[in-house]
Amino acid sequence: MNMSETIMGEAPAADEATPEVDVPEVDVPEVDVPEVDLPEVDLVVLQETLEYIRPAIQMDGGDLVLLGVDEGTVNLQMVGACGGCPMSMMTLKAGIERILIDRVPGVLAVNAS
């Protein structure tokens, strides 16, 4: 198959016109979205909870590094054996995120990089 052919046959010639299609304009109403005040993450409780979790992670040769908190999302880096482990995302979501949301006021989600 050469470059001018497609899977379904010959490609249209360059001089063939593509039919014009009229697309009607649609008025989209503006919607007022109320601002939501997200609760502040209690950083002291967050650090204490990470220290509670850390020994279990370290038993498997890994560790956690807190990168920061942004609008209720805790950003962590999983290092050591956890850094390349295929199960680290399951550990993060099913374990670490569940514990942090349960124990730390203001935590809405956890991400790892």
C-alpha positions as CSV (number, residue, x, y, z in Angstrom):
1,M,0.0,0.0,0.0
2,N,1.5,3.3,-1.0
3,M,1.1,6.6,0.8
4,S,-1.8,7.9,-1.4
5,E,-4.1,4.9,-0.5
6,T,-6.2,4.6,2.6
7,I,-7.4,1.5,4.2
8,M,-10.7,1.8,2.4
9,G,-9.2,2.5,-1.0
10,E,-7.9,5.5,-3.0
11,A,-7.6,8.8,-1.2
12,P,-9.6,11.6,-2.6
13,A,-7.8,13.7,-5.2
14,A,-6.5,17.1,-4.0
15,D,-8.7,18.9,-6.5
16,E,-11.9,17.4,-5.3
17,A,-13.9,19.8,-3.2
18,T,-15.1,18.9,0.3
19,P,-18.8,19.7,0.7
20,E,-19.6,22.6,3.0
21,V,-21.7,21.9,6.1
22,D,-23.8,24.5,7.7
23,V,-23.5,24.3,11.5
24,P,-26.1,26.4,13.3
25,E,-25.0,28.6,16.1
26,V,-26.3,27.7,19.6
27,D,-26.7,30.1,22.4
28,V,-25.3,28.6,25.6
29,P,-26.7,30.3,28.7
30,E,-24.2,31.4,31.3
31,V,-24.4,29.5,34.5
32,D,-23.5,31.0,37.9
33,V,-21.3,28.5,39.7
34,P,-21.0,29.3,43.4
35,E,-17.6,29.3,44.8
36,V,-17.0,26.5,47.3
37,D,-14.9,27.1,50.3
38,L,-12.7,24.0,50.6
39,P,-11.7,23.2,54.2
40,E,-8.1,23.8,55.1
41,V,-6.0,20.6,55.5
42,D,-4.7,20.4,59.1
43,L,-0.9,20.0,58.3
44,V,-0.1,18.9,61.9
45,V,-2.6,16.0,61.7
46,L,-1.4,15.2,58.2
47,Q,2.2,14.9,59.4
48,E,1.2,12.8,62.4
49,T,-0.9,10.5,60.1
50,L,1.9,10.1,57.6
51,E,4.2,9.1,60.6
52,Y,1.5,6.5,61.6
53,I,1.5,5.1,58.0
54,R,5.3,5.3,57.4
55,P,6.4,2.2,59.3
56,A,4.2,-0.1,57.2
57,I,5.6,1.4,54.0
58,Q,9.2,1.1,55.3
59,M,8.7,-2.6,56.2
60,D,8.5,-3.2,52.4
61,G,11.5,-1.1,51.7
62,G,9.7,2.1,50.7
63,D,8.9,5.5,52.1
64,L,6.7,8.6,51.6
65,V,7.8,12.1,50.9
66,L,5.2,14.9,51.3
67,L,5.5,17.2,48.3
68,G,2.7,19.5,49.3
69,V,-1.1,20.1,49.6
70,D,-3.2,21.9,47.0
71,E,-6.9,22.5,47.6
72,G,-7.5,19.4,49.6
73,T,-5.2,17.2,47.4
74,V,-2.2,15.7,49.2
75,N,0.8,15.2,46.8
76,L,3.2,12.5,47.8
77,Q,6.2,10.9,46.3
78,M,6.7,7.2,46.9
79,V,10.4,6.4,47.1
80,G,12.6,3.3,47.6
81,A,11.0,0.0,46.7
82,C,7.6,1.7,46.4
83,G,8.9,4.0,43.7
84,G,9.0,1.3,41.0
85,C,6.5,-1.2,42.5
86,P,3.5,-2.0,40.3
87,M,1.3,-2.3,43.4
88,S,2.2,1.2,44.7
89,M,-0.9,2.8,43.1
90,M,-3.2,0.3,44.9
91,T,-1.3,0.9,48.1
92,L,-1.8,4.7,47.6
93,K,-5.5,4.6,46.7
94,A,-6.8,1.7,48.9
95,G,-4.5,2.3,51.8
96,I,-2.9,5.7,52.2
97,E,-5.7,7.8,50.6
98,R,-8.4,6.0,52.6
99,I,-6.5,6.6,55.9
100,L,-5.7,10.2,55.1
101,I,-9.3,11.1,54.1
102,D,-10.6,9.3,57.2
103,R,-8.1,10.9,59.7
104,V,-7.1,14.3,58.3
105,P,-9.8,17.0,58.1
106,G,-9.7,18.7,54.7
107,V,-8.1,15.9,52.7
108,L,-10.1,15.1,49.6
109,A,-7.7,13.1,47.5
110,V,-4.1,11.9,47.4
111,N,-1.8,11.9,44.3
112,A,1.6,10.3,43.9
113,S,4.4,11.3,41.5
